[in-house]
Amino acid sequence: METLSIWQSLIIALWVAAIMSRSFLGGATLTLRFSPLMTGLVVGVVMGDIAGAMVITAAIQLIYMGVFSPGGTMPSEPSIAAAIAVSVALLGDLTPEAAIAVAVPVGLLGSYLYQFRFFINTFLGKATDRAVESLNHSGISRSVVLYPTIASFLLFVPLVFIALYWGAPVIADVITTLEGTVFLHILEVVGGGLAAIGIATTIYVIGRRDYMVFFLLAYFISVIFKDLNITMVTYAILGTLVAAIFVLSRNNTATKSSAADSTSAGEFDDDDDDF
């Protein structure tokens, strides 16, 4: 069974640690943590199969659509799940559905690892207390930013590296040996079902009742135009045009309503002047 090299495993582990340590500035860290797409791209670049990695990552992304965190832990960690599952899928030439079945338990384990990071930060918080008591501004910066980042790298890099270098080939080998069996078929069915659940969750989160017609429109358009092999770029352009028409129509309606209200208010004022 083909395996990842030391450098490949190390680069992917460093990327995951950078995301999980929240070392990127602004909202980039949270976006990368919630979405496995960029992690899948990095894995594809490192392993030399970007196209295959993105196909697999797109399927994994479906189960995490609508997943977010207000700042604490999540039930699953998408970036860790993508790093391991995409690597396993590329090594074992697995289907995206089987990769989803691998990503789910790995993501659950990643959430426990992230919780342990919070446990470590409780000890680092004592350095913050000492720096605050002495009004040491540089010490506060180090204890709040630098020390937790270093601790996260020390936590995530070795464990993710081990999971990639030794664990990924083993998982890929096991799933490859199960090819053609009922067990692998079950994994693929479960993986496809999880993707459907992810889409349903997204619709539940962002699907206002008055917007549901657009979900139905998108579904039937994709079914009707399936045989035409239309690309996602074309669908994106059509979606943009439909959204623009909807926004323009709402703006026109709001403008007419405001004008009508102003007219009514003016007439009411004229009546008041008569008294």
PyMOL commands that set and color helices and strands:
alter all, ss='L'
color gray80, all
select helices_A, chain A and resi 6-20+28-34+37-47+50-63+78-92+96-133+137-177+182-206+209-224+226-228+232-274
alter helices_A, ss='H'
color red, helices_A
deselect
rebuild
show_as cartoon
